[in-house]
Amino acid sequence: MQLAMKRALDIVVSFSALLVLAPLLLLVCAAIKLDSRGPIFFRQERWGRNCTKIKVLKFRSMRTDLCDVTGVAQTVRNDPRITRIGAFLRKSNIDELPQLINVLKGDMSLVGPRCHAVGMLAAGVLYEDLCPNYHERHAMRPGMTGLAQMRGLRGPTDRASKARARVASDLYYVNNFSFMLDLRIILGTVRSELTGGKGF
């Protein structure tokens, strides 16, 4: 029942958000096209539920000629690959909004472990090697936000301890999932975004 309620919330919120945000999304599309050459959207293969592989949508924020389609090469401070509009999209997390389409399709959920690129590294090591129970986090659909993000565990995983803390938060969520926990994470994400941009 709680999983059914979770999916119903995903459908209602993602569909409503896409309708309400349509003018903003169209404006962003135009800005990306005017700012740099290349496609508007960036599609990346990532881990989905039960270790299936899904194609996740984002607004393109990097130069096409320097973009890493695998997502393995993480961003760094003053990354030369990021476009002018891309820097704003990343800072505001607007680049993540196309994932509402993934949520509507059922590839993702509003809340869940953040979906990682296949082959993603943490502190220079494969996540699977760093955390032996890593793939247990894929028992749930990946989310646009999650417990780890609400706790501020986001950004480049250049330290093994930070990566392990993220995975620990994801596993706690998987093992203690409830519809009320999802609502708390959504509200916590909104509060975090409004007070410092740590939600996604």
Stockholm file with secondary structure:
# STOCKHOLM 1.0

chainA/1-200         MQLAMKRALDIVVSFSALLVLAPLLLLVCAAIKLDSRGPIFFRQERWGRNCTKIKVLKFRSMRTDLCDVTGVAQTVRNDPRITRIGAFLRKSNIDELPQLINVLKGDMSLVGPRCHAVGMLAAGVLYEDLCPNYHERHAMRPGMTGLAQMRGLRGPTDRASKARARVASDLYYVNNFSFMLDLRIILGTVRSELTGGKGF
#=GR chainA/1-200 SS CHHHHHHHHHHHHHHHHHHHTHHHHHHHHHHHHHHSSSCSEEEEEEECGGGCEEEEEEECCBCTTTCCTTCCSCCCTTCTTBCHHHHHHHHHTGGGTTHHHHHHHTSCEEESSBCCBTTCEETTEEHHHHCTTGGGGGGSCCEEECHHHHTTCCSCCCSHHHHHHHHHHHHHHHHTCCHHHHHHHHHHHHHHHHHTSCCC
#=GC SS_cons         CHHHHHHHHHHHHHHHHHHHTHHHHHHHHHHHHHHSSSCSEEEEEEECGGGCEEEEEEECCBCTTTCCTTCCSCCCTTCTTBCHHHHHHHHHTGGGTTHHHHHHHTSCEEESSBCCBTTCEETTEEHHHHCTTGGGGGGSCCEEECHHHHTTCCSCCCSHHHHHHHHHHHHHHHHTCCHHHHHHHHHHHHHHHHHTSCCC
//
